[in-house]
Amino acid sequence: MLLSLLTLATPALAQETAAPCVPEVLAPGFVSLPDQEEYRIVFTLDGRTAFWGVSTDFFPSSRQSTIVFSEWRHGQWSEPRVAPFSGEFSDIDPFVSPDGRSLFFSSIRPVDGVAREDAELWVVERQGTGWSEPRHLGAAVNSTSDELYPSVDAWGTLYFGSDRPGGFGGWDLWRSRRRADGSYGPAENLGAALNTAYWEFNPTVTADGNTLLFASIDRPDGFGSGDLYVARRQRDEWKPARNLGPVVNTERDEYHPSLSADRRTLFFVRHQYEPFLPGDLYHVSAHAAGVPSWGG
């Protein structure tokens, strides 16, 4: 039951051959359960702690989710339990920074004591073996619309999806640059090379800031519903995104991409609507999935 997760995350076993060449459900019965929704999964740098989102109902409808985690201890994975910064409010989309010191996430929780109905971006900082109290990322990043699915590169540049005004239509991909004092500057739309009149969301950036994975709905080159795309940046300019193709994308809904710490494994969620079945996490070799080689 634990073999799939174990072979992907244990440092000694985090090899490219551990990931299948065709997508498979991740750790069925342990991570992927038949009676719950699963969302983005990420690992700490040593591969010994995994964080992911779960809910009993589909988040876009229910607006409810909780972040859980599991730790590799004494040769096995601990039973998933609620992350110490989650459980009271609706939390989703964990992302561990490249230096391992910060964990970003999306949440519907009060800001300065004032209740909010929109999802906003938060961060907790590593403190010893635990995490700090959540810190709101500020008004320059967050808006009265939803901000979801944060990720950061090695310089702290923050990437996220939002349906805020000023985009190309629906959901768009945005970024915010970290300032010297640790705060974030104004949100910037990533532009027409990535964003369209369709929906673009779920961005995951690599540590070098040069590769971006994301999901998009109903693009003309799609395979049906949501598909996963990849884009490369050259000389600080994003090149047009391309569909990852039929190894990953199907007529079903694919979304919530993430990469293992060694960048050899692609994780994502696949969802079926007719008949409706909860979304499960899948894993596949990043190379087999068509994710560009690093530096290439």
N, C-alpha and C positions, 0 to 999 in steps of 0.2 A: 504493500500500500504506500510506503514512504519512498520506494526506490526512485521514482521519477524526480522528486524534489531533492532527494539525497544526492543523486549523481550530478545534478545541476549546480548545487550550491556548496557542497563540501569543498574546501580549497584544494585538497589533494585530488579531487575527482572532477574539477571544473575544466574539463577538456572539451575540445570541439566535437569529438566523437560521442560525447555524452548526449548531445542534442540530436533528435531524430531529423532526418532529411525531409520528412513529411510531417506536418503538424499533428501532434498528439495531445490529448487532454492531460493537463498537468496534475500529477498526484491525485487521481480520482479517489474519492472517499476520504481524502485528508485535506487538500486545498480545494479541489473542485467537488462540490457536493450537489446531489440531484435536487435538493429542495431549497437552494439559495442562489442568489446572484453573486458572482465574483467580479472584482474589478482590478485595475492595475496592481501588479506585484513588482516589488523591488527588493534588492538585497543590500546589506551593508557590505563594505569593501572586503571584509574577510570572508564573506559568504556565509556567515554563521547566524545571521538573523534575517528573516524575511518579513516584510510588511505587505499587506494587501487589504483591499476593501471588500466588505460583504454586506448583503442586505437580504431580507426575505422577499421584498418586492423590487421591481425594476426602478432604479434611482430616478431616471428622467420623469417618471410618473409619481412615485412615492415621495421623492426628495429626502429619503432616509437611507443612511449608510453608516457603517462603523468600520474603523481601521483596526485590524487584528494583526498579531505577529506570532512567530514561532522561532525558537532558538535551537541551534544544534548543541546538545549537551550530552556528555557521556555516551557518545556514539549513536544518538538518535535525536529526532526532532520532537520538541515539546508540543503538547496539544495547543492549538491556536487559542490565544486569549486576547482580550481587548487591550489595545495599546494604552499606556498610562495617560496619554493626552487626549484620548478619545472616549466614547461611550456615553457622554452626557448630551452631546449635540450631534448633528448629522455631519460626518466626516468622511472624506473619500480622497483618492488620488495621492497617496504618499509618494515622495521622491527623495532619495538620499543624495546629498550634494557630493560632487566628485572627491572632496577631501574628507567626507564622512562625518563632518562636524555639525551638519544641519539636516533636518528633515522638513521638507515643505509639504503642505497638503491643502486641500480645499475644504471649506467648512461653512455651514449655515449656523452661526452662533452670534451672540451679542457682541457689538463693538463698543467699547467704553461704556458698558452697561445698557446700551440701547439695542433692542432686538432687531435682527435683520431677517429678511425673507430670501435674499439673494445669497448665492455661494460666493465666498471671498477667499483670498489666499492668505495663509498663515505659515509660520515657521516655528519649530522648536530647535533648541541648540543642545548639543551633547554636553552633559554635565556628569563627569565620572562614568558610572555605569547606567545612568538614566538620562532624562531629557528635562529641559527647562519648561516653564509655563509657556503656552502658545503666545506668539507675538504676531499681531496683525501687520501686514506688509504696507499699510498706509493708503492714503487717498490717491496718490499718484498712480498706483497700480490698480487698486480696486475702484469699482464704480457701483451704481445702483443696479446694473445688470449683473449677470453671472460671470464670474471668473473661475475657471476650472483647469485642472490638469497642469500644475506647475512643473517645470524642470529648469535646471540651471547648468551652465557650463563652468569651466574651471575659473573663470573670471567673475563669476557670480551673476552674469547676465541671465535674467529671468525670462522664460518663454511660457506662454499660457494661451488658452483659448477663451474667447469671450464673444457674447452677442451684443456688446455695447455699441452705441451709435458711432458712426465714422468709418465703418468697414465697407466691404464690397458686397455684403448681403448675407443674411443669416449669421452664422458663426464665422469668425476669422481667427487667424493666428497673430499674436501680439508678442512684443518683448518689452522689457524694462531694464535699463542698465543700472548696475549697482554703483552707488557713489562711494567716495572715500570714507565717509562716515558710516557706511553700512546700510544707509537708506536707499530707496529706489527712485529713479527719475521717472518722468512721465511715460506712460505706455505708448509704444510706437507700433503701428500696423506693419506687418512684414511685407506688404506690397503685393503687386499683381503677379509676380512669379509664383507665389504660393497660394494666395487667396483669390477666390472667384465669386461669382454670384451664387455658387452652391455653398455647402457648409464645409468648413475646415476646422478641425478641433483636435484635441488629444496630442499636442506636440511633445515629443521627447527629443532633447538635444544631446549630442555626445559631448564628452568633457572638452574636446578641442574646439567645440562650437562650429564645426564644419559639416555636420550631418544632422538632419532633422527628419524624424519619423512622425507621421501624423495620420489621422483618419479623415476621410471626406465622404460625403453622402451624395449619390446621384450624379457624379461627374460622367460625362459622355463616354469616357474610357473605362468606366467601372464595370465590375462583374455582377453588381446587384446590391442594393442597399448600401451599407457602409463598406469602404475598402481602405486598405493601408497604402500609404504613399511614402516616398523618400525623396529628399532634396539635398543637394550639396551646395556649399558656399565656397566661392572662389573670389579672392581679393575683396572680401567683405560684401560680395553680391550673391544673393541667392539665385541659383539657376532654377529653371522650371522643374516642378516636381514630376516624378513618374510613378505610375502604379507598380506596386511590387509584383503583380502578376498572379497566375493561377496556383502557384504553390501555396500561397497564403490566402488569397482572396477568392470568394465563392459567391453564390447567389444569396448566401446568408449575410448577416451583419458582422463585420470584423472591425474592432476598435480597441482602444486602450493599449497601444504598443509600449513596450519597455524592453530594455536590454540588460543582460547579465553584466556583472562588474567587469568580466573579461571581454565583453562585447561580442562573444561568440554565439550567444543564444538570444533569439527573439521570443518574447512573450507577448501574447495578445488575448483578447476576449472574442469569442465567437458566439453569436446569439441567433436563435431561430424564432421566428414570429408566427408562422403558420405550419403546424400548430405551435403555439407559444411554449417555448422551453427556456428555463433560466440560462443565462449566459455562463459559460465555463471558461477558465483560463487554459490556454494552449501554449506549447513551446515547440520551437523548431530551430534548426541550425540557421544562424543569420546568413551564412554564405548561401545555403540552399534556398533561403527565402528571397535572395536578391539584394540584400543590404550591401552597399559598397564596401570593399575592403578598405581598411583604415589607412589613410594617407594616399589612397589611389583615386 
